[in-house]
């Protein structure tokens, strides 16, 4: 064997143990290999965490919304301060002028006016009234002028014309307070085509609260209206919203935002003055009717009050009905004005008798002032739905009736009926106010707040005596 072959064998023997040890070392360390096994998903725990997370998200969203709602008005008022609207108030009348006082005052005023006129004519060197109208053959009169005679023909219709001119001046001043209220609706014709219909009624401007112009009108012509448009006396239009209404009297107060009315229109229009219908001497006095009287807008009629002693009984209230000799349509709207440019009535012919449907009537403004005040401030009118009247003193003494207001009728399903109050009960207390007459009840309810429960005390006939009963009613 050569030397090279021996070296090769030795080299082969030296490599052989290393080859045999390699698989042995791998097998020896196999126990150190780690296999990571995934943890199984707990679906119940995952669902619970999901629900908790979603609930917290909803709670956070609600808290964020609540915080925004509470802070938004504060921040808005702080960043953009806005003037609060003034509270509208039409004070109730207490003192009534007697007819003899009106006669005395009117006579004195006329005498003073005549005396002043005579003095002015004397100072100017003119003639007296008797000399000016002295008859001269039934055609004219001879008057003395500046040193010479001249014949003046007096037109017998001239005083009549002057009288109507003066009445028109009164109307012209009041007309700036009048508006035309238009209710816009969408209807469908027989061919299923959509078209817009409009209904109009008259309105009167009653207040300006520095934020809105408030207008009083009827409510029923505005039912189901998609929009309400106000047309002022200068021809300018503006959109309006119903601020509040009274279903008992069918009156509504509309609000027009001042930012939608230009300064020219604000300078042109005026707020109407509310007068008094409580004076007993208004019967026989001249009046002017303004509004939608004959089926179209901007009407004016002159006439006289024929009666003012009739009363209209409504639920929870009683109003004075003023009748006139003015011819009108069966469904007019507008106002009744006296010679002092004051509103004394809201026109409403729905209470006329069948034989006087076309004679214009109005509800007295004095009894409406309390309702108009609440409506102008956006307050809801309290409603119990009962009709009351005074108990005559003779009936109380002869029949032994208690002092109070007699309930002679009530509306079906009214709050009073639903709470157990009945016809024939005698109302003796509303809230903390004692009731001794129908007027006391109306004043007490007028001072109450709609939606707030009040205590009602009545006396109900039971055998030979009247038993006191208490009710809690939410008007």
C-alpha positions in Angstrom: 0.0 0.0 0.0 1.4 3.2 -0.9 1.8 6.1 1.3 -0.9 8.1 -0.4 -3.5 5.4 0.0 -2.7 5.1 3.7 -3.2 8.8 4.2 -6.5 8.7 2.4 -7.8 5.9 4.6 -6.8 7.8 7.7 -8.6 10.8 6.5 -11.7 8.8 5.8 -11.6 7.2 9.2 -11.3 10.7 10.8 -14.4 12.0 9.0 -16.5 9.0 9.7 -17.1 9.7 13.4 -18.1 13.2 12.7 -20.7 12.1 10.2 -22.1 9.5 12.7 -22.2 12.0 15.5 -24.3 14.6 13.6 -27.6 12.7 13.5 -27.0 11.7 17.1 -26.7 15.4 18.2 -29.9 16.3 16.4 -31.9 13.6 18.0 -30.5 14.5 21.4 -31.8 18.1 21.1 -35.2 17.5 19.5 -37.0 18.1 22.9 -35.9 21.8 22.9 -38.1 22.6 19.8 -41.2 24.6 20.8 -44.5 24.7 18.9 -46.8 27.7 19.7 -50.4 26.8 19.8 -53.1 29.6 19.2 -55.4 30.2 22.1 -59.1 29.4 21.2 -61.4 32.4 20.8 -63.9 32.9 23.6 -67.0 34.1 21.7 -69.0 34.9 24.8 -66.3 37.2 26.2 -65.8 38.8 22.8 -69.5 39.5 22.5 -69.6 41.0 26.0 -66.7 43.3 25.2 -68.3 44.3 22.0 -71.5 45.2 23.7 -69.7 47.1 26.4 -67.7 49.1 23.9 -70.8 49.9 21.8 -72.7 50.9 24.9 -69.9 53.2 26.0 -69.8 54.7 22.5 -73.6 55.4 22.6 -73.3 56.8 26.1 -70.5 59.1 25.0 -72.4 60.2 22.0 -75.5 61.0 24.2 -73.4 63.0 26.6 -71.8 64.9 23.8 -75.2 65.7 22.3 -76.6 66.8 25.7 -73.6 68.9 26.4 -74.0 70.5 22.9 -77.7 71.2 23.4 -77.1 72.8 26.8 -74.1 74.8 25.9 -75.1 75.9 22.4 -77.7 78.5 23.5 -75.3 79.9 26.1 -72.4 80.1 23.6 -74.7 81.5 20.9 -76.0 84.2 23.2 -72.5 85.0 24.3 -71.1 85.2 20.8 -74.2 86.7 19.2 -76.2 88.5 21.8 -79.8 89.1 20.8 -82.4 91.4 22.3 -85.2 89.8 24.2 -88.7 90.5 22.9 -90.6 93.0 24.9 -93.6 91.6 26.9 -96.8 92.8 25.3 -99.5 94.0 27.7 -102.9 95.4 27.1 -104.1 96.5 30.6 -107.6 95.7 31.7 -110.1 98.5 32.2 -111.5 99.3 35.6 -113.3 102.6 35.4 -116.3 103.1 33.2 -117.5 106.5 32.1 -121.2 107.1 32.7 -123.4 108.4 29.9 -124.2 111.6 31.7 -120.4 112.2 32.1 -119.9 111.7 28.4 -122.8 114.1 27.7 -121.5 116.8 30.0 -118.0 116.5 28.7 -119.1 116.5 25.1 -121.4 119.6 25.6 -118.6 121.5 27.3 -116.2 120.7 24.5 -118.6 121.8 21.8 -119.3 125.0 23.6 -115.6 125.7 24.0 -115.0 125.0 20.3 -117.9 127.2 19.2 -116.7 130.0 21.4 -113.1 129.8 20.0 -114.5 129.8 16.5 -116.6 132.9 17.1 -113.7 134.7 18.6 -111.5 133.9 15.6 -114.1 135.0 13.2 -114.6 138.3 15.1 -110.9 139.0 15.2 -110.6 138.3 11.4 -113.5 140.7 10.7 -115.6 137.9 9.2 -119.3 137.2 9.7 -121.0 135.0 12.2 -122.5 131.7 11.3 -126.1 132.9 11.5 -125.3 135.7 9.0 -123.5 133.3 6.7 -126.4 130.9 6.4 -129.2 133.4 6.4 -131.8 132.4 3.8 -132.0 134.5 0.6 -134.9 133.4 -1.6 -133.9 129.8 -1.0 -130.9 130.0 -3.4 -128.1 131.8 -1.6 -127.2 134.4 0.9 -125.7 137.9 0.9 -122.5 138.2 2.9 -120.4 141.2 3.6 -116.7 140.8 2.6 -114.0 143.3 2.5 -116.1 146.5 2.1 -118.3 145.2 -0.7 -121.3 142.9 -1.2 -120.9 139.5 -2.9 -123.4 136.7 -3.4 -122.3 133.2 -2.3 -124.3 130.1 -3.4 -124.2 127.5 -0.6 -124.3 123.9 -1.8 -126.7 121.9 0.5 -124.6 118.8 -0.1 -121.4 120.4 0.9 -121.7 119.7 4.7 -122.5 116.1 3.8 -119.4 115.9 1.6 -117.2 117.4 4.3 -118.5 114.9 6.8 -117.4 112.0 4.6 -114.1 113.6 3.9 -113.4 113.7 7.7 -114.5 110.1 8.0 -112.1 109.2 5.2 -109.3 110.9 7.1 -109.9 108.7 10.1 -109.9 105.6 7.9 -106.7 106.7 6.1 -104.9 106.8 9.5 -106.2 103.4 10.6 -105.5 101.8 7.2 -101.8 101.8 7.9 -102.4 99.3 10.7 -104.3 96.9 8.4 -102.8 93.9 6.5 -104.1 91.2 4.3 -103.3 87.7 5.5 -103.1 85.0 2.8 -103.1 81.3 3.4 -101.4 79.3 0.7 -102.4 75.6 0.2 -101.8 72.9 -2.4 -104.8 71.2 -3.8 -105.5 68.6 -6.5 -108.1 69.0 -9.3 -110.2 66.3 -10.9 -107.4 65.4 -13.3 -105.0 64.9 -10.4 -103.1 68.1 -11.3 -101.6 69.9 -8.3 -102.4 73.6 -8.0 -102.1 76.3 -5.3 -105.2 77.9 -3.7 -105.2 81.0 -1.6 -107.6 82.1 1.1 -107.5 85.6 2.5 -108.6 87.4 5.7 -108.0 90.8 7.2 -105.5 91.4 10.0 -104.5 94.3 12.2 -101.1 95.1 13.6 -101.3 95.1 17.4 -97.7 95.2 18.7 -94.0 95.4 17.9 -91.9 93.6 20.5 -88.6 94.7 18.9 -88.2 91.2 17.4 -91.5 90.6 15.7 -94.4 92.5 14.3 -97.5 90.9 15.8 -100.8 90.7 13.8 -104.2 89.7 15.1 -106.5 87.8 12.7 -108.9 84.9 12.5 -107.6 81.4 12.8 -110.0 79.3 10.8 -109.0 80.8 7.3 -105.5 79.7 8.0 -106.2 76.0 8.8 -104.1 73.6 6.8 -102.1 76.4 5.3 -98.6 75.4 4.0 -97.4 79.0 4.3 -98.8 82.3 5.5 -98.1 85.6 3.6 -98.7 89.1 5.0 -99.4 91.9 2.5 -98.8 95.3 4.1 -100.6 98.5 3.1 -97.7 99.7 1.0 -97.8 96.4 -1.1 -94.8 94.7 0.5 -95.1 91.0 1.3 -93.6 89.0 4.2 -93.9 85.5 5.5 -95.5 84.9 8.9 -95.9 82.2 11.5 -98.7 81.5 13.9 -97.4 82.5 17.3 -100.4 81.3 19.3 -104.2 81.0 18.8 -107.4 80.6 20.8 -109.8 78.0 19.5 -112.6 79.4 21.6 -112.7 82.8 19.9 -111.0 81.7 16.6 -108.4 84.4 17.1 -104.7 84.0 16.3 -101.6 86.2 16.7 -99.2 86.0 13.7 -95.6 86.9 14.0 -93.5 88.5 11.2 -89.7 88.6 11.9 -88.5 92.2 11.8 -85.4 91.1 9.8 -87.7 90.3 6.9 -89.3 93.8 6.9 -87.4 96.7 5.4 -87.1 100.0 7.1 -89.3 101.7 4.6 -92.2 99.4 5.4 -91.7 99.8 9.1 -91.9 103.5 8.8 -95.0 103.2 6.7 -97.1 100.9 8.9 -98.3 101.7 12.4 -99.6 99.8 15.4 -103.3 100.0 16.1 -104.5 101.5 19.3 -106.9 99.4 21.3 -109.8 101.4 22.8 -112.7 100.5 25.0 -116.0 98.7 24.4 -117.0 98.8 28.0 -118.6 102.3 27.9 -122.3 102.1 28.2 -122.8 105.2 26.0 -121.3 103.8 22.8 -124.7 102.8 21.4 -125.7 105.3 18.8 -122.2 106.6 18.1 -120.6 106.5 14.7 -118.1 103.8 13.8 -115.9 102.8 10.8 -115.5 99.2 9.7 -112.2 98.4 8.0 -111.1 95.1 6.5 -112.5 92.3 4.3 -116.2 93.3 4.6 -117.8 92.6 1.3 -115.8 89.6 0.0 -112.7 91.4 -1.1 -109.9 93.2 0.7 -109.4 96.9 1.7 -113.0 97.7 2.3 -114.3 100.7 4.4 -117.9 101.2 5.5 -119.4 103.9 7.8 -122.2 103.4 10.1 -123.6 103.5 13.7 -123.6 101.2 16.7 -127.2 99.9 17.1 -126.7 97.9 20.3 -123.9 96.9 22.7 -125.8 95.2 25.5 -125.9 91.7 24.1 -123.6 89.0 25.5 -122.0 86.0 23.8 -121.5 82.9 26.1 -118.5 80.8 25.3 -116.7 78.1 27.2 -114.9 79.7 30.2 -115.8 83.2 29.0 -118.4 85.8 28.1 -118.0 88.6 25.6 -119.9 91.7 24.5 -121.5 91.7 21.1 -121.6 95.0 19.3 -124.1 95.3 16.4 -124.2 98.0 13.7 -126.3 99.1 10.8 -123.5 98.4 8.3 -124.2 96.0 5.5 -121.5 93.3 5.1 -121.1 89.7 3.7 -122.0 86.8 5.9 -118.3 86.1 6.7 -116.5 89.4 7.0 -113.2 90.1 8.8 -111.6 93.2 10.1 -112.0 95.8 12.9 -114.5 98.3 14.2 -113.0 101.8 14.9 -114.4 104.8 16.7 -113.8 108.4 15.9 -110.7 108.5 18.1 -108.9 106.0 15.7 -109.2 103.3 18.4 -110.2 99.7 17.8 -113.3 98.9 19.8 -114.3 95.5 18.2 -113.1 92.5 16.2 -115.6 91.9 13.4 -117.3 88.5 13.6 -120.8 87.8 12.1 -120.9 84.1 13.2 -123.1 85.1 16.2 -125.8 86.9 14.3 -129.4 85.8 14.1 -130.7 84.3 10.9 -132.6 87.5 10.0 -129.5 89.7 10.5 -126.8 87.7 8.8 -125.7 90.6 6.6 -125.6 93.3 9.4 -122.0 93.7 10.6 -121.3 92.7 14.3 -118.1 92.6 16.4 -116.8 91.2 19.6 -116.0 94.0 22.1 -112.2 94.6 22.4 -112.3 95.2 26.2 -113.2 91.6 27.0 -110.6 90.3 24.5 -107.6 92.2 25.8 -106.7 89.5 28.3 -106.6 86.8 25.6 -104.8 89.1 23.2 -102.1 89.7 25.8 -101.5 86.0 26.3 -101.5 85.2 22.6 -99.0 88.0 21.9 -96.6 86.6 24.4 -97.0 83.0 23.0 -98.9 81.7 26.0 -101.6 79.1 25.6 -105.1 79.9 26.8 -106.3 77.8 29.7 -109.4 75.8 28.9 -111.8 73.9 31.2 -114.8 73.9 28.9 -117.6 75.1 31.2 -120.3 77.7 30.8 -121.2 79.7 33.9 -123.6 82.5 34.8 -124.4 84.6 37.9 -127.0 83.4 40.4 -129.6 86.1 41.1 -129.8 87.3 44.7 -133.5 86.5 44.8 -132.9 82.9 43.7 -130.2 82.5 46.3 -132.5 83.7 49.1 -135.6 81.8 48.0 -133.9 78.5 47.1 -131.0 78.6 49.5 -128.4 78.5 46.8 -124.8 79.1 47.8 -122.8 82.1 46.6 -120.8 81.3 43.4 -121.1 80.8 39.6 -123.7 78.4 38.3 -122.5 75.8 35.7 -125.3 75.6 33.2 -123.4 73.7 30.4 -120.1 72.3 29.4 -118.3 71.0 26.4 -118.2 67.3 25.6 -114.9 65.6 26.7 -113.6 68.9 28.2 -111.1 68.8 31.0 -113.9 69.7 33.5 -116.2 66.9 32.3 -113.4 64.3 32.3 -112.5 65.1 35.9 -116.0 64.7 37.2 -117.5 68.2 37.2 -121.2 68.2 36.3 -123.8 70.6 35.0 -125.7 72.1 37.9 -122.7 72.4 40.1 -122.0 75.8 41.7 -118.4 76.9 41.3 -117.1 78.4 44.6 -113.3 78.4 44.2 -110.6 78.2 41.5 -107.1 77.8 42.8 -106.8 80.1 45.8 -109.4 82.6 44.5 -112.9 82.6 45.8 -115.6 82.7 43.1 -118.7 84.8 43.8 -119.7 85.5 40.2 -119.1 84.5 36.6 -116.7 87.4 36.2 -114.6 86.1 39.1 -114.3 82.7 37.5 -113.2 84.2 34.1 -110.6 86.3 35.8 -109.3 83.4 37.9 -108.9 81.2 34.8 -107.3 84.0 32.8 -104.6 84.2 35.5 -104.0 80.5 35.5 -101.4 78.7 33.4 -102.3 76.1 30.7 -100.9 72.7 31.5 -100.6 73.3 35.2 -103.0 71.6 37.6 -105.3 73.8 39.7 -107.8 73.0 42.4 -111.5 73.4 41.6 -114.1 73.5 44.4 -117.8 73.1 43.6 -121.0 72.6 45.7 -123.3 69.9 44.4 -126.9 69.4 45.3 -127.4 66.4 47.5 -130.8 65.7 49.0 -131.6 68.9 51.0 -128.2 70.4 51.1 -125.2 71.3 48.9 -122.1 69.1 49.4 -118.7 70.6 48.8 -116.5 68.7 46.4 -112.9 69.2 45.3 -111.3 68.4 41.9 -107.8 68.7 40.5 -108.0 69.8 36.8 -105.3 70.5 34.3 -106.6 73.2 32.0 
